[in-house]
Amino acid sequence: MSNETTAVLWPILLLLMAAGGVLFGWAGGSRAGLQRWARTNGYRLVASERRYLEGPFPDHNPRGTGIFYVTVEDRDGRVRHGYVRCSIGISGLLFDEATVRWDD
């Protein structure tokens, strides 16, 4: 491969990697963090729906967080509904941070 070809391919490769990272953050990373939160807290995730602009969190939602409206079942079979704000993307892989507001 010539130096000219390599010089053209590197920016394209970097752009594709950045786009993949953004898609992972919006689609995959937050779901993985949500599943991890449910498992860690002894819940079975029955349903989850991504919420972009709504939720009960009075403070601003910093970049790198995702909000979900969830239905979970605990170990005793009790079903609960509420909002979970959790880390997404790379921060979601490194830190397990979640804030919950139950409807009850």
N, CA and C atoms as a LAMMPS dump frame, in Angstrom:
ITEM: TIMESTEP
0
ITEM: NUMBER OF ATOMS
312
ITEM: BOX BOUNDS ff ff ff
-5.0000000000000000e+02 5.0000000000000000e+02
-5.0000000000000000e+02 5.0000000000000000e+02
-5.0000000000000000e+02 5.0000000000000000e+02
ITEM: ATOMS id mol type element x y z
1 1 1 N 0.844 -1.166 0
2 1 2 C 0 0 0
3 1 3 C 0.896 1.238 0
4 2 1 N 0.534 2.206 -0.779
5 2 2 C 1.343 3.416 -0.856
6 2 3 C 1.036 4.345 0.308
7 3 1 N 1.911 5.293 0.538
8 3 2 C 1.705 6.27 1.609
9 3 3 C 0.478 7.126 1.349
10 4 1 N 0.192 7.417 0.094
11 4 2 C -0.992 8.222 -0.243
12 4 3 C -2.27 7.472 0.111
13 5 1 N -2.314 6.192 -0.2
14 5 2 C -3.488 5.38 0.132
15 5 3 C -3.673 5.296 1.639
16 6 1 N -2.596 5.092 2.344
17 6 2 C -2.664 5.025 3.803
18 6 3 C -3.136 6.351 4.39
19 7 1 N -2.653 7.451 3.847
20 7 2 C -3.046 8.772 4.338
21 7 3 C -4.536 9.026 4.125
22 8 1 N -5.108 8.455 3.095
23 8 2 C -6.542 8.621 2.816
24 8 3 C -7.371 7.68 3.695
25 9 1 N -6.89 6.468 3.916
26 9 2 C -7.666 5.474 4.656
27 9 3 C -7.751 5.748 6.157
28 10 1 N -6.701 6.293 6.764
29 10 2 C -6.721 6.54 8.208
30 10 3 C -7.856 7.469 8.648
31 11 1 N -8.059 8.618 8.016
32 11 2 C -9.181 9.477 8.442
33 11 3 C -10.538 8.791 8.277
34 12 1 N -10.689 8.006 7.215
35 12 2 C -11.948 7.284 7.003
36 12 3 C -12.158 6.257 8.112
37 13 1 N -11.103 5.524 8.437
38 13 2 C -11.185 4.535 9.507
39 13 3 C -11.519 5.193 10.85
40 14 1 N -10.879 6.309 11.144
41 14 2 C -11.156 7.021 12.399
42 14 3 C -12.592 7.53 12.446
43 15 1 N -13.094 8.029 11.327
44 15 2 C -14.478 8.497 11.26
45 15 3 C -15.459 7.348 11.493
46 16 1 N -15.192 6.195 10.897
47 16 2 C -16.058 5.029 11.103
48 16 3 C -16.026 4.557 12.559
49 17 1 N -14.86 4.592 13.171
50 17 2 C -14.752 4.196 14.579
51 17 3 C -15.521 5.172 15.471
52 18 1 N -15.434 6.459 15.184
53 18 2 C -16.165 7.455 15.97
54 18 3 C -17.674 7.261 15.814
55 19 1 N -18.115 7.028 14.581
56 19 2 C -19.541 6.798 14.346
57 19 3 C -20.014 5.544 15.081
58 20 1 N -19.196 4.493 15.074
59 20 2 C -19.547 3.271 15.802
60 20 3 C -19.638 3.519 17.302
61 21 1 N -18.743 4.328 17.828
62 21 2 C -18.783 4.661 19.249
63 21 3 C -20.039 5.43 19.629
64 22 1 N -20.436 6.358 18.781
65 22 2 C -21.667 7.121 19.034
66 22 3 C -22.877 6.198 18.992
67 23 1 N -22.945 5.333 17.999
68 23 2 C -24.071 4.397 17.909
69 23 3 C -24.102 3.456 19.099
70 24 1 N -22.938 3.003 19.56
71 24 2 C -22.885 2.147 20.739
72 24 3 C -23.406 2.892 21.954
73 25 1 N -23.016 4.133 22.1
74 25 2 C -23.456 4.919 23.25
75 25 3 C -24.954 5.136 23.277
76 26 1 N -25.534 5.4 22.103
77 26 2 C -26.972 5.663 22.055
78 26 3 C -27.807 4.398 22.095
79 27 1 N -27.307 3.327 21.528
80 27 2 C -28.131 2.128 21.412
81 27 3 C -27.728 1.023 22.367
82 28 1 N -26.482 0.679 22.4
83 28 2 C -26.062 -0.5 23.135
84 28 3 C -25.612 -0.24 24.551
85 29 1 N -24.8 0.779 24.741
86 29 2 C -24.192 1.006 26.048
87 29 3 C -25.2 1.24 27.149
88 30 1 N -26.209 2.024 26.889
89 30 2 C -27.185 2.321 27.918
90 30 3 C -28.029 1.098 28.261
91 31 1 N -28.35 0.285 27.282
92 31 2 C -29.118 -0.942 27.542
93 31 3 C -28.302 -1.91 28.397
94 32 1 N -27.01 -2.004 28.11
95 32 2 C -26.149 -2.876 28.909
96 32 3 C -26.09 -2.39 30.352
97 33 1 N -25.972 -1.081 30.536
98 33 2 C -25.958 -0.517 31.886
99 33 3 C -27.273 -0.743 32.604
100 34 1 N -28.376 -0.638 31.881
101 34 2 C -29.698 -0.871 32.473
102 34 3 C -29.847 -2.327 32.908
103 35 1 N -29.426 -3.241 32.056
104 35 2 C -29.483 -4.663 32.409
105 35 3 C -28.62 -4.958 33.635
106 36 1 N -27.438 -4.345 33.674
107 36 2 C -26.531 -4.549 34.805
108 36 3 C -27.145 -3.995 36.091
109 37 1 N -27.791 -2.823 36.008
110 37 2 C -28.456 -2.234 37.178
111 37 3 C -29.538 -3.172 37.69
112 38 1 N -30.373 -3.692 36.783
113 38 2 C -31.47 -4.587 37.186
114 38 3 C -30.924 -5.839 37.866
115 39 1 N -29.948 -6.459 37.26
116 39 2 C -29.36 -7.686 37.807
117 39 3 C -28.718 -7.432 39.178
118 40 1 N -27.97 -6.348 39.3
119 40 2 C -27.295 -6.02 40.56
120 40 3 C -28.284 -5.792 41.692
121 41 1 N -29.457 -5.241 41.369
122 41 2 C -30.455 -4.93 42.387
123 41 3 C -31.519 -6.008 42.554
124 42 1 N -31.329 -7.154 41.911
125 42 2 C -32.236 -8.273 42.088
126 42 3 C -33.553 -8.144 41.345
127 43 1 N -33.575 -7.375 40.269
128 43 2 C -34.78 -7.206 39.465
129 43 3 C -34.674 -7.99 38.17
130 44 1 N -35.848 -8.418 37.704
131 44 2 C -35.952 -8.955 36.345
132 44 3 C -36.569 -7.853 35.51
133 45 1 N -35.889 -7.447 34.471
134 45 2 C -36.368 -6.366 33.62
135 45 3 C -37.468 -6.909 32.714
136 46 1 N -38.697 -6.478 32.968
137 46 2 C -39.852 -6.946 32.19
138 46 3 C -39.981 -6.135 30.907
139 47 1 N -39.841 -4.804 31.021
140 47 2 C -39.947 -3.911 29.856
141 47 3 C -39.138 -2.658 30.118
142 48 1 N -38.63 -2.075 29.047
143 48 2 C -37.926 -0.803 29.157
144 48 3 C -38.156 0.004 27.894
145 49 1 N -38.299 1.298 28.084
146 49 2 C -38.542 2.194 26.962
147 49 3 C -37.646 3.413 27.14
148 50 1 N -36.842 3.713 26.149
149 50 2 C -35.934 4.851 26.216
150 50 3 C -36.737 6.142 26.178
151 51 1 N -36.417 7.062 27.062
152 51 2 C -37.055 8.38 27.093
153 51 3 C -35.981 9.423 26.851
154 52 1 N -36.226 10.337 25.95
155 52 2 C -35.202 11.303 25.591
156 52 3 C -35.36 12.629 26.304
157 53 1 N -36.551 13.151 26.411
158 53 2 C -36.711 14.481 26.985
159 53 3 C -37.606 14.512 28.211
160 54 1 N -38.097 13.378 28.626
161 54 2 C -38.97 13.405 29.781
162 54 3 C -38.441 12.513 30.891
163 55 1 N -38.919 12.783 32.063
164 55 2 C -38.492 12.017 33.215
165 55 3 C -38.616 12.879 34.461
166 56 1 N -38.571 12.268 35.61
167 56 2 C -38.824 12.99 36.857
168 56 3 C -37.569 13.573 37.51
169 57 1 N -36.479 13.694 36.772
170 57 2 C -35.239 14.143 37.382
171 57 3 C -35.149 15.666 37.302
172 58 1 N -35.224 16.341 38.458
173 58 2 C -35.264 17.806 38.452
174 58 3 C -33.95 18.444 38.01
175 59 1 N -32.834 17.783 38.318
176 59 2 C -31.56 18.337 37.883
177 59 3 C -31.371 18.059 36.407
178 60 1 N -30.513 18.79 35.775
179 60 2 C -30.313 18.567 34.342
180 60 3 C -29.682 17.189 34.12
181 61 1 N -29.935 16.641 32.974
182 61 2 C -29.409 15.317 32.641
183 61 3 C -28.101 15.487 31.896
184 62 1 N -26.992 15.189 32.568
185 62 2 C -25.703 15.407 31.924
186 62 3 C -25.503 14.504 30.725
187 63 1 N -24.634 14.948 29.851
188 63 2 C -24.263 14.115 28.71
189 63 3 C -23.723 12.797 29.213
190 64 1 N -24 11.751 28.509
191 64 2 C -23.501 10.444 28.92
192 64 3 C -24.464 9.695 29.817
193 65 1 N -25.724 10.163 29.897
194 65 2 C -26.722 9.424 30.655
195 65 3 C -27.912 9.113 29.749
196 66 1 N -28.579 8.014 30.051
197 66 2 C -29.786 7.632 29.332
198 66 3 C -30.917 7.473 30.338
199 67 1 N -32.122 7.825 29.937
200 67 2 C -33.283 7.701 30.807
201 67 3 C -34.214 6.653 30.208
202 68 1 N -34.661 5.736 31.064
203 68 2 C -35.567 4.678 30.644
204 68 3 C -36.767 4.636 31.567
205 69 1 N -37.938 4.355 31.002
206 69 2 C -39.105 4.032 31.799
207 69 3 C -39.147 2.508 31.839
208 70 1 N -39.124 1.933 33.045
209 70 2 C -38.977 0.484 33.172
210 70 3 C -40.132 -0.146 33.938
211 71 1 N -40.323 -1.41 33.664
212 71 2 C -41.169 -2.284 34.465
213 71 3 C -40.267 -3.42 34.904
214 72 1 N -40.19 -3.623 36.22
215 72 2 C -39.329 -4.681 36.758
216 72 3 C -40.13 -5.55 37.71
217 73 1 N -39.604 -6.732 37.933
218 73 2 C -40.188 -7.643 38.913
219 73 3 C -39.087 -8.005 39.897
220 74 1 N -39.392 -7.877 41.203
221 74 2 C -38.37 -8.212 42.199
222 74 3 C -38.422 -9.696 42.538
223 75 1 N -37.581 -10.12 43.473
224 75 2 C -37.479 -11.552 43.825
225 75 3 C -38.762 -12.109 44.421
226 76 1 N -39.58 -11.222 45.019
227 76 2 C -40.833 -11.657 45.627
228 76 3 C -41.997 -11.633 44.643
229 77 1 N -41.732 -11.279 43.379
230 77 2 C -42.789 -11.24 42.378
231 77 3 C -43.515 -9.918 42.302
232 78 1 N -43.09 -8.935 43.081
233 78 2 C -43.73 -7.616 43.065
234 78 3 C -43.28 -6.845 41.827
235 79 1 N -44.236 -6.293 41.113
236 79 2 C -43.949 -5.532 39.894
237 79 3 C -43.909 -4.045 40.232
238 80 1 N -42.887 -3.371 39.732
239 80 2 C -42.73 -1.927 39.961
240 80 3 C -42.495 -1.235 38.627
241 81 1 N -42.895 0.04 38.583
242 81 2 C -42.698 0.874 37.397
243 81 3 C -41.963 2.134 37.818
244 82 1 N -41.104 2.634 36.965
245 82 2 C -40.416 3.868 37.285
246 82 3 C -39.389 4.233 36.241
247 83 1 N -38.664 5.3 36.549
248 83 2 C -37.636 5.823 35.654
249 83 3 C -36.254 5.488 36.193
250 84 1 N -35.364 5.115 35.307
251 84 2 C -33.965 4.853 35.666
252 84 3 C -33.095 5.714 34.767
253 85 1 N -32.211 6.481 35.403
254 85 2 C -31.218 7.259 34.658
255 85 3 C -29.883 6.572 34.876
256 86 1 N -29.232 6.153 33.8
257 86 2 C -27.965 5.437 33.936
258 86 3 C -26.957 5.923 32.91
259 87 1 N -25.703 5.616 33.194
260 87 2 C -24.604 5.998 32.305
261 87 3 C -24.704 5.234 30.997
262 88 1 N -24.248 5.886 29.925
263 88 2 C -24.234 5.234 28.618
264 88 3 C -22.839 5.313 28.031
265 89 1 N -22.626 4.598 26.956
266 89 2 C -21.367 4.657 26.241
267 89 3 C -20.215 4.122 27.065
268 90 1 N -19.045 4.691 26.852
269 90 2 C -17.837 4.229 27.537
270 90 3 C -17.973 4.436 29.033
271 91 1 N -18.579 5.555 29.46
272 91 2 C -18.73 5.785 30.903
273 91 3 C -19.615 4.717 31.525
274 92 1 N -20.593 4.195 30.77
275 92 2 C -21.445 3.137 31.277
276 92 3 C -20.723 1.818 31.446
277 93 1 N -19.653 1.627 30.686
278 93 2 C -18.868 0.412 30.846
279 93 3 C -17.944 0.506 32.054
280 94 1 N -17.534 1.719 32.4
281 94 2 C -16.57 1.902 33.477
282 94 3 C -17.221 2.158 34.828
283 95 1 N -18.355 2.845 34.841
284 95 2 C -18.993 3.235 36.094
285 95 3 C -20.422 2.723 36.135
286 96 1 N -20.815 2.151 37.263
287 96 2 C -22.197 1.715 37.458
288 96 3 C -22.922 2.773 38.262
289 97 1 N -23.448 3.745 37.574
290 97 2 C -24.199 4.788 38.248
291 97 3 C -25.622 4.783 37.714
292 98 1 N -26.586 4.717 38.618
293 98 2 C -27.99 4.754 38.207
294 98 3 C -28.787 5.483 39.278
295 99 1 N -29.743 6.28 38.833
296 99 2 C -30.669 6.976 39.718
297 99 3 C -32.064 6.489 39.373
298 100 1 N -32.847 6.148 40.394
299 100 2 C -34.175 5.571 40.163
300 100 3 C -35.249 6.435 40.814
301 101 1 N -36.34 6.616 40.124
302 101 2 C -37.534 7.283 40.662
303 101 3 C -38.727 6.358 40.372
304 102 1 N -39.254 5.739 41.436
305 102 2 C -40.38 4.811 41.271
306 102 3 C -41.689 5.577 41.187
307 103 1 N -42.657 5.001 40.471
308 103 2 C -43.989 5.595 40.353
309 103 3 C -44.798 5.445 41.645
310 104 1 N -44.5 4.442 42.472
311 104 2 C -45.315 4.172 43.675
312 104 3 C -45.381 5.351 44.586
